Amino acid sequence: MSGVWTEKSVPMTDNECAVEALEEIGATILASNQNQIRIRINGQEWAMQRNHGRYSIRFNRRTQANSLNWMNSIGPVYEEAVQRKLRRLRTEEETAQLESERAEIQAQREAFENQRQELIEQRKQEILEKAKTLGYRVKQTEQNGQIRMVLVRTA
Amino acid sequence: MREQRITVTIDAEGKMSAKTDGLKGETCIEELEALLSELAELDDVKHTREYREKDPRSAQRNSTKQRLGGN
C-alpha cells in the first residue's frame, strides 16, 4: 500500500442543511444561495461553491490544509440537520390540509431524499470515466449501500 | 509488469475514501489527484512505506534531466 485518503466530511448537497450545520459549528454566514455559501470561521473567510452536486471549498493543499480543521466536525452536524429536515417534511406532508399542498411537499421530500443518491451515482460515473481515461480496468461491487471500485493498471 | 491499484469506496452517505497499492512516491498523489481532485478535496493523504520509496520512472526522468543539464 502506498497511500490512504478519506474525505474529511460527508458531502453537503442541501443548501438549507449546510447553512444550519455551518452555523452550529460556529461559522457566520456572509452570503448564501443555491450556488455558493460564503462564511467566516476562526477569523478566516471561505467560499463554498456548489460543484459536482455538493458544496466544496477550493484551497491549496500544501499551505491551507491545517486551517480547514473545522471541516472535521461538520459531517455529523450536517447529518443531524438532514434528519431534522426529513422529519419536518414528513410531518408537514402528513398534516397538510389540501391535496395540492400535500403533493407539493411530497415532491419536495422526494427530491431531498434523492439528492444524495444522485450525488453517489454522479461520483461513480465520473470515477468510471476518469479511470478509463487513465488506463485502468475497473471492477465494481456493492454491499450494504457501499460502492467499492477497484481500479487496476499494469505499468 | 508491475500492477498499480486504486480502491475507491463510496459509502451510503456519499463520502469517498481511496487507497493505492503499487504506486510509489509522488506518483501516488498524482494519480489520486488525476482521478478524484474534481470530486473532492484531497487534503490529507496518509503516506505509507511504499510512498517513501522512489518511483523508478520518476527517478529515471530525474536522472535523464540531470544528464541533459550536466552537458
Interface residues (C-beta under 8 A of the other chain):
Chain A: M1 S2 G3 V4 W5 T6 E7 K8 S9 V10 P11 T13 H52 R54 S56 I57 F59 R61 A65 L68 G75 E79 R116 L119 I120 R123 K124 E126 I127 K130 A131 L134 Y136 N144 G145 Q146 I147 R148 M149 V150 L151 V152 R153 T154 A155
Chain B: M1 R2 E3 Q4 R5 I6 T7 V8 T9 I10 D11 A12 E13 G14 K15 M16 S17 A18 K19 T20 D21 G22 L23 K24 C28 I29 E31 L32 A34 L35 L36 E38 L39 A40 E41 L42 D43 D44 V45 K46 H47 T48 E50 Y51 R57
